[in-house]
Amino acid sequence: MNLREGRIGVREGISIAAIAMCTSGLFAFDTKNTCACGSAAYITLPAGGIIAIVFFIIVIAAMRRSGAKNLSELILSAFGGTIGAAVTLVLMLCLLAAAYSPLSGFIQAMHGLFFDGIGYGKLAMYVLPTVRFVAWLGVETIGRTAKCFALLLLTVLAVSILTASSEFETYRLYPFPGSNIGLLTRQAFSQSGAFLPALLSLLITCTGLQGTHHAKKAGVIAALISAAVCAAAQLAVSLAFTYTELGDLFMPLFRINNLKSLETHLLRMDKLAHIAWLTGGMLTGSFYIYSASLLFSQVFGVHDIRPVLSSNVLLVGLLIIIDFEGIMRFLPDPRAANAEYGFIFIAVPTVLAAFIGAVSAKKRRKYS
């Protein structure tokens, strides 16, 4: 078998999960929905992180009860082959959508800010082969690369916020969210989708993480760190732009360093920050595409992950090119739809598998 699982430790698991969660929480969320009644992301994103942790702990507990070593075993024990295959395809598509959203967003942002004279296709051909190469090498390479970049990405984010702090104004936080608790609750559940794909990927790669115990530790710590980082960064964005401006901005964190014209090379953080965040986006895409391919291979009995992985990278690339060519302009924005409803397609089948798997394990023990 050639599934490229390898072995990584808790720190590598924390690093790649935290990078993936922060990438989705800071760059792939829907600003129009989030800022409909005021800036609320610095509240709803941490709440979404807590919701995702509860989901994660429930599924991990069910896996331990049923004796499943990874998510694919839980799905097969809960649903069997036919329904399990359908659930697998749904989860695989969710992970590919989670990879597509930040990658297409980064390519669009880089095109608009730096490479206006270069076609989207050429930029995609720079990003996607790198994503495929990292994913091709497997979870061990992804995890160890993420461990090397995690501190750098956190530092770049902190410096970016600090260099723009002189432009922050508290009046931009008005109106304070809270007048519509129902809307905030719905947004919190929607934005749990920023955390769920990374936690789902940890459930899939449990073997590489050397068991569910290490996967649980990595997932909970990564989610807590990411929730705190996302809250701080979104608060900074809310202090820099009013909620009406945020509703019209694409990836507002990309613009936080352009608030003030600083002529010195030392203080021009924008290009350095954008390249660093693009690196985080490519690592995120590699992690999700690898996890989707691994889940498919485990459930369908494919012994070599490489053809599945190559097909999934090609599928994500085709979606990006189709999007940029304007073919999907008459359809709803796929990134916004994924940010709004993606959590449902991950949480519902996975929690259902956890419940059925736990009940089945209890019955087997009772009659054994």
Beta strands, then each sheet from edge to edge (+ up, - down):
end
